[in-house]
Amino acid sequence: MAAISALGILGATDQLPLLKRLAETKTGLWQDRAMALKAIGDLGHPEAKAYIQQQWKAYELLSDKESTWNKAILALYL
């Protein structure tokens, strides 16, 4: 999770496709997906901002544990 987070902190905009794949994968830990969303938000790039808004719409009406955490993270960047 630290490595995923570091991509956002370091502003690695060239890694946006990787971060999107991590955020969208249905395998592995939900915490990795959440950290990928955080890293995307940290990038602050226009494409990253658009992705954050898109993901908010996808999670907005969901209420499971992962969705609740992801909405809390996404809200930081809206």
N, C-alpha and C positions, 0 to 999 in steps of 0.2 A: 504494500500500500504506500509505503514511503517513496518508492521509486516512481509510482504513478503520480503521486502528488507533486514530486519534484519537477516533473515535466511542465506542469502548470506554473509553478513558482519561478522556474527558470525561463518561462516565456517561449517554450519550444513549440512555436506555431506549426513547424514542419511535422510535428507528431500528432496534429489534430486528427488525421485519419485513423491512426492507431488508437487514440483515446476514444474516438467514436465507436470503433469496433469493440473496445473493452466495455464501454457503457452499454452496448447493445447485446452483448453475448448473453446467452441464457444458461451457460455452464459456469462453473466456478463459484466463487464467493460473491454474495451480493455486496459486501463491503468494497470489493474491487470495482464493481460497477459504480457504486456511490463515489468512490475516490476519483474515478475517471470523470464523472460529472463535475466534481470540485475542480479538478485540474483544467477541464475545459473552461469553466467559469473564470478561473484564475488567468487564463490566456488573455481575456479581454479583447480578443480579435473580433472583427465584425461577424465573420462566419461562426465563431464560437458563440457569440451572443445570440445569433439566430438559432443555433442548435439548442441552446439553453431554453429559449422561448418555446421551441418545438417540443422539447422534452417535458416542459411544464404542462403543456396541453395534453400530452400523453398520460401523465401521472395525475393530473388535476382531480379526477373523479375516483381514483383508486384509493383504497384505505388499508391495504396489507402493510406489514412491517416495512418491507423494502420501499414501497411507494411513499410511506410516511417519512422515512429518513431522506429519501431522494427529494421529496418536495421541500423539506427543510433546507437542504443544501442548495437546491435550485433557487429558492426564495432569496438567498444571499446575493444572487446575481441579477435579479429582476428589478 
